[in-house]
Amino acid sequence: MTPDFAAIDFGTSNSAVALPRGDGVELVPLEDGLPTMPTAVFYRADEPGCHFGRAAVAAYVEGLEGRLMRSMKSILGSPLLGQSTEIGPGRSVRYADVVSGYLQQLKKRAEASAGAPIRRVLLGRPVHFVDDDPARDAQAQAALESAALAVGFDEVRFQYEPIAAALDHEQRIDEEQLVLVADIGGGTSDFSLVRVGPRRRGRRERRDDILASHGVHLAGTDFDRHVELSAILPLLGYRALRPPARRGEPPREVPSGVYFDLATWHLINTVYTPARLAELRGMRGYYADAAHHRRLLAVVQQRLGHAVAAAAEQAKIEVASRERTLIDLGAIEPRLAVMLDEAQAARAIEADLARIVGAAVQTVRLAGIGTDRVQCVYFTGGSTGLASLVARIAAAFPRATPARGDRFASVAQGLGVFARSLYADG
């Protein structure tokens, strides 16, 4: 009988699905034959329907009229989930429906690969959807569960994403280890201290092997935001000084709210409303440099917010592998560009790096052991491509051997392994 279950890693930046195959698990080719698909949806303004994944990003880049939605996982547990956003004249979509629509696509593509309906699902979840707010964290999981039930799953269960990564690592070792899993993706940095080993493999109940879990709601999208705020948005007036109202009065900065919204993927669309645009037009007198206001209006009027955010993300990636990179902003103004170097990028994300390393160390402290007892630090998640981040975490555990999984797929693989043991009896 064909198994009727799947495991889904619904990620902030990318998602993946694992299905049982033979005695193991296999990732579903979700898009263009690839096992991961960007967590992105593009809604056409001129016709019904939408695009998903790379096709969504491509539609946006090609300049089609509509709305690109990314980082949907970030709105779980937030008031935005119950709100709607405009996607065209007289058309809007609920944020909750964006989440369920994307899950529906994952289910559809998984069923096409399995050749049978999928009724049960194991979903990954971060250690904390929302930091320091258990009620909102529970609401976030409940919202994701409701979305999964709404698209046709009959049974929904959850497993922590870093635990899933530990199970993936366990498939490739031949001795027992005390492993700190560092799962750093687009929205959260999660850590779990886990016992793994060949004798533990295949056990359905692994609760006793989890010594501690901890995390913070900081990761790749936060790095992107800080890079955008420090390198790009000053050209649009971020932190610029207003003309003094009276002689001798110290100058004040222009209002910063619009810049923080432009640097946050799921808030960018809120800047484009007619009321917000009218407000920004009326702020011309706040800017000592007219070019700042002109560029800001160009971004809002031409709806370039996501393109600017994508440029910051790409610059972050490029500067991680070379000393500097040029950010082309010609879409805002001809010949406009800015250089980002490695030192500037490091300064921009320094506070986040310190908090992430602190969370890693705190995880081990919660287990009541010293950092010298950790035998392996297992890195997974898209943001572990940043060498400076990996080096900082590894330095906190000097006796541990660094190991790497597939940055984008190890969580889905581990979820698949756990789903097999969970649903082994049908």
Buried (B, 14 or more C-beta within 10 A) or exposed (E): EEBBBBBBBBBBBBBBBBBBBEEEBBBBBBBEEBBBBBBBBBBBBEEEEBBBBBBBBEBBEEEBBBBBBBBBBBBBBBEBBEEBBBBBEEBEBBBBBBBBBBBBBBBBBBBEBBEBEBEBBBBBBBBBBBBEBEEBBEBBBEBBBEBBBBBBBEEBBBBBBBBBBBBBBBBEBEEBBBBBBBBBBBBBBBBBBBBBBEEBBEEEEBEEBBBBBBBBBBBBBBBBBBBBBBBBBBBBBBEBBBEEEEEEEEEEEBEBEBBBBBBBBBBBBBBBEEEBBEEBEEBEEBBBBEEBBBBBBBBBEEBBBBBBBBBBBBBBBBBBEEEBBEBBBEBBBEEBEBEBBBEBBBEBBEEBBEBBBEBBBBBBEBBEBEBEBBBBBBBBBBBBBBEBBBEBBBEBBEEBEBBBBBBBBBBBBBBBBBBBBBBEEE
